Amino acid sequence: MPYKVAAFYQFAGLPDFRELRKPLRASCARLKLKGSVLLAHEGINGTLAGDAAAIATLVGELQHGALFGGRLDNLELKFSHAAAMPFQRLKIRLKKEIVTLGDSTADPTRRVGIYVEPADWNALIATPDTLVIDTRNAFEVAMGTFPGAVDPGIKSFGQFKEFAARHLDPAKHRKVAMFCTGGIRCEKASAWLLSRGFAEVYHLKGGILKYLEGVPEAESRWRGECFVFDGRVALRHGLRERAMEAGCDE
């Protein structure tokens, strides 16, 4: 696999995010990386691909370099590989939010739900009093999910709060466990639920990708594929590309 893919995010105060765009783009271009990065006052969210050495250099710059000044010291990182470059170009974009919910009361820099490590996820979702919710869009859920998880039937994450307001009750749903692709949507969703009085809110740390990376397939409760927003389309256990299965290499 000639290309390494890094998916990363962190909610962190970046009041100077507009000034960060140009130097970050220059660093990525120098390293010949392709993909997309979102910058906002609340943090960073991106997926970039390139050779392994370039990815390692970029991650080091994000976590320890002068540009961010140590503000990304808790970067959520997931690595996978691709047989072909999964992106056509490099995009560094400025946004109001790094994942759009449209409600300023959901602030993961102040309060989020309880992180659940992939190794502990099976036990949590098997607990009878736990309501498991897939916070992804409907077409993503259709490709794969955890059996028994509630599908909100949303077209975009911004609709999650309307779903929750209609169908979730903090007096009835005392224990909620959520999951998404990489963990970022669940952080904001958990912050929103906590702001609405829900008592116990859990979310899968690192998301489905971290689960598929670390949990042995024989022990996995995941069914189907995990949609990813790049040229690979979907990943399976071990973060394998779907084209690698059943002798159908691209």
Salt bridges, closest charged atoms under 4 A:
ASP16 OD1 - ARG71 NH1 2.81
GLU42 OE2 - LYS188 NZ 2.82
GLU61 OE2 - ARG30 NH2 2.88
GLU76 OE2 - LYS78 NZ 3.57
GLU76 OE1 - LYS205 NZ 3.29
GLU97 OE1 - LYS188 NZ 2.72
ASP103 OD2 - ARG196 NH2 3.04
ASP107 OD2 - ARG110 NE 3.06
ASP129 OD1 - LYS175 NZ 4.00
ASP134 OD2 - ARG136 NH2 2.78
GLU140 OE1 - ARG185 NH2 3.00
GLU162 OE2 - LYS161 NZ 3.82
GLU213 OE1 - LYS210 NZ 3.68
GLU217 OE2 - HIS237 ND1 3.93
GLU217 OE1 - ARG240 NH2 3.71
GLU225 OE2 - ARG236 NE 2.82
GLU225 OE1 - ARG242 NH2 2.60
ASP230 OD2 - ARG232 NH2 2.84
GLU245 OE1 - ARG236 NH1 3.89
GLU245 OE2 - ARG240 NE 2.67
